[in-house]
Amino acid sequence: MPGVIIVGTDTEVGKTCFGVGLVHKLLSYGLDVQPLKLIAAGGQEVNGIFKNEDAAAYEALLQGKIPYENINPLCYQPAISPHLAAAELGERLSVERLFTVMKTSLVADKEGVILEGAGGLMQPLNHQETFLDFIRVLGWPVIFVVGLRLGCLNHTLLSMKALRHENIACLGWVANILDEKMSYLAENIDTLTESLPVPLLAKIPYLTPFSAEKAAEYIDVAQIIKHLRVATARL
């Protein structure tokens, strides 16, 4: 099954805001995709299971058509790095385990997967492996979400360098505006537009209230649809 991976500069930069908007738009274009957030922390107990707020946003978008456990199979209660939360339960995250969990979470007959990462590219899975290792082995291209705030230029350029070093394809980047009053906001976006070797796929303003439908209006899905359809044709 083809897919793309949503990654970002850090936690709380707008990966889910972009992700639910993207899934909404792809569904409106007739592509039956599955959102997937393999690992999450900060879960709240709901009807006997822990649910993460971000993953629950995908569940709500799909109106229960895909069970929560298929969207977010690994959810930990403490709002800490998932590898630490897993260790508290005597568990160990790894690239191999993520692949095993992913295989049992995928829903049959979907046209693609929109996989959202946790934290940044170098999010540890254990003391030897990071989420970047999982991305490299999986082989899907990424979409890079930049939360526009002080420090984002350095974080973005370092992350892009890491992607290039691992020969990981990037379909494009997303400018997610966290603060409309950020100093030199336009200049920061211009700097990234000129510096990054990939296209800007979306510039999402700070939306209050937020809605997937509204976020979708700012997303250019042409390259994403092309990738999913070409990848499907090759299967």
Beta strands, then each sheet from edge to edge (+ up, - down):
strand 1: 3-8
strand 2: 33-36
strand 3: 39-40
strand 4: 44-46
strand 5: 49-51
strand 6: 74-75
strand 7: 112-116
strand 8: 142-148
strand 9: 170-177
strand 10: 200-204
sheet 1: 2+ 7+ 1+ 8+ 9+ 10+
sheet 2: 3+ 6+
sheet 3: 4+ 5-
end
